[in-house]
Amino acid sequence: MDQITDAELVAQVYEGDKEAFGQLVERHQQMVERIAKKMVTDEWIAHELAQEAILQASLSEDHLRDASRFKSWLYGITLNICRSYLQDQKMDILSLETIMGGVHSNIVTNFDDTVDPQTIAEAHDLHRVVMNAILSLAPKMSHYRA
């Protein structure tokens, strides 16, 4: 028997079959993990970003326009989440450098212990909510482009 295609699994997901999404995740989990690990050197953070990409895909599955392109769509979500994380890290360092009057990042890392983990978690959650809102608007706005 032939293996069921991504498009067929996506159709089952649209019909409410949660196991079908699990099969899609199982099929593409390694790809998502590889992308995240190539973009983010910290293995634990890469794993978390991969999980976030899968969560984002599950929450926005109705934005997938072509069911046969699930793998590419998931690849793009993973790239966007990793890029967003890296951009946030870059902005955090630059912002702290600016506040400290241009102190370089090798000195900034010495202050990591003084950063409140709760503040970091709240900022990350806020960022995720904003990114979800932006991602949910993007497909709807695409028909307005000239």
HELIX and SHEET records of a PDB file:
HELIX    1   1 ASP A    6  TYR A   14  1                                   9    
HELIX    2   2 LYS A   18  MET A   39  1                                  22    
HELIX    3   3 GLU A   43  LEU A   59  1                                  17    
HELIX    4   4 GLU A   61  HIS A   63  5                                   3    
HELIX    5   5 ALA A   67  ARG A   69  5                                   3    
HELIX    6   6 PHE A   70  ILE A   99  1                                  30    
HELIX    7   7 SER A  105  VAL A  108  1                                   4    
HELIX    8   8 THR A  109  THR A  114  5                                   6    
HELIX    9   9 PRO A  117  MET A  141  1                                  25    
HELIX   10  10 SER A  142  TYR A  144  5                                   3    
END                                                                             
